[in-house]
Amino acid sequence: MSVKKKKFGRCDDGQVDAYVLRTHEGFSAEILNYGGIVRRLQVPLPSGDAVDVVLGYDEMAAYLENPYYFGAIVGRCANRISGGRFPLNGQEVILARNAEPCHLHGGEKGFDKRLWNAAPSGETGLKLQLSSPDGEEGYPGRLDVSVTYRLEGMALIIEYAAFTDAPTVVNLTHHSYFNLAGRGDVHNHRLTLDCDQYTPMKSTFTPTGERSAVAGTPFDFTAPQAIGDRINDDDDQLKLAHGYDHNYVIRRNGAGLVRAGEAVSPESGIAMEVWTTEPGVQFYAGNFVGAEPVGKRGMIYGPRSGFCLETQHFPDAVNLPQFPSVVLNPGEAFSSRTEYRFSV
């Protein structure tokens, strides 16, 4: 069990380092202090080989572009905010509209483009910290954030914490694209989501505010289903997003860590369970992934080369009071935990 550090490149804010975490089981992760990016996630096979199950890049220059948020920590407020504005304590907060007509994933320079302070945490952990000043990207209040990655056995554990000195909003998530075969597309991956409802969206990719039952629709993954089986069905929501890119309501009774779902690759035999304290999970099938920049080992990524299971509060919750609140006040602590548990 170990944590090793090596130089990876540079960004405008300074030196970018890569930290390699490894367990006795041979499970390993490579994490950048730029964007908190998980660049590699190696799952060992019984044959002695390993499969890198996340999409990414070989060069720092590609991560400076990173149009798909490969592997990054996303914040201050993940997902879309309708109109790039929201009310808070009687005042209107105005943010950058970096995905017209919406604010997306924290803005022009969200947490995915920040250089974090990094230090090993225990034998197989890495703690990342940053301070987001009052007014950054339009968000009120200074926000002090920490994200701790830790490997245990064959699990990647992510723990988030945040504190503010003024009322603000916080919704942090992790944006890895998974391909459990390590190549090709993910159409044959079998997915289960422990979710009886999802939140349909408008043409702006923001929720209507409703919660709709998945039963009898292409959005039903309550039993294992290949991702590609119904992705091109004649369904208005699928047509709008060119596939799956929707927030699901996780089935739960009370607070705490619950399973959000599981994905399995028939090709590699690798399975991944997702457990979280969050109320929702965004299932994105990588519909808009393009060939540029070129991926790791010269791989040419295309649509559906990877899928995301982004644990989160619901999109646009700042404008939809019927959704769980993302408001954080002084004296309160934001705390969240997600685990990606692998087996073969």
Summary of the structure (lengths in Angstrom):
residues: 344
radius of gyration: 18.9
end to end distance: 20.2
largest distance: 60.4
contacts: 1191
relative contact order: 0.17
helix: 7%
strand: 44%
